[in-house]
């Protein structure tokens, strides 16, 4: 299944990207085109990847997430993962991403 991304702005300085499907090499370019402008926007303080519907992340998707982490870091903005499936969380853990992504069960917990 292709990746679907829906963008929401629940509060000032906060962007939620709701992800559904597979974040793989085929989806990476379109995902980056949505993700990186938000990560590079100095007004964004919290970028939340809501992934309850994302069942797969490949190395190409991880590279996109790494680019976002690097763009957010200089201004101490935070990247959150909300509602990620255990399989996706396991990949993030195995690849060393967890120190850079704050995991929460819900979007509401990311906003608290």
N, C-alpha and C positions, 0 to 999 in steps of 0.2 A: 504494500500500500504506500502510495506517495505521501510525503510530508505535507500537512496542512498547518498553517500558522495563522492564528487570529490575534490581533493586537488590541489591548485594552489599556486605558489610563485611569486606574481607580483613584488616584490621588496625584497632587502636584509633585513632580519629580519622580514618579513611579511609572514604569512600563511593565505590563504583563504580556508575555508571548505564550499563548496556549498552543502547545504542540501536539499533533496527532499523526501517527503513522511512523515512518522510518526515517531517521536522520542518517542518511548514507551518502555516498559519493554523488548519486544522481540528484539529491536534494540540496547538497551543500551550497552551491552557488546561489540559489534562490533564498536559502536560509540566511546566508551572509548578507545578502542585499537588504534583508529586513532587519537582522540583528545588529550589524555594525553601525549603521547610522544612529541607532538608539544608544549603543555603548559609547560612541564618540561624542554624543550630545552632552555638553557640560551641565545642562539643566537636570539631567537624569541622575538621581542619587541611588535608586534601587531598580535593578533590572531582574525581573522574576521570570524564570522559565517554568511554566506549569506544564508538566509532562505526564499527566495521568493517562493520556491517550497515546503516548509515544512508547512504542514497544521495542525499539532498537536504535542504538547509536553506534556508528562506525567511526573509524579513525578520522575520516574526513570531517565528520560532525564534531569530533573532539577538537580538531584544529580550528574550526569556526568558533567554538566556545573559548578556546585559548586566546584567540584574537580579541574576543570581547573582554576577557579577564585582563589582558594587557591594556586595553583602552580604558577600562574602568579604574585600574589601580592607581594611576598618578593622582587622581582626585579623591581617592578613598571611597569611591562609590562601591556598592555591594551587588554581587550576583547571587541570586537565590535559585534554588531548585525546589519547586513545590509539587507534592503529590507524585514524585517520580516512582515508577515501577521498580521493584527490587532488582530486576535484571539490568536496568539502566544505572541504578545506584551502584551495583556491583562493578560495572564497567568503570564508573567514575572513581570508585575506590581503588581498583586494580591499577589504574593508570595514574594515580597520584593527584587527581583533581579535587578531592574533598577538602583540602585545606583552603581552597580558593572559592568554593561554592558552599554557601550556607544552605543546608537542607532543612526543609520544613514540611509538615504534612499538608498544610493548606496555604492558600494565598493570604488568608486573614492572618496567619501566624507570621508571614513575611512582612506584613504591614504593621505589626504590633511594635 
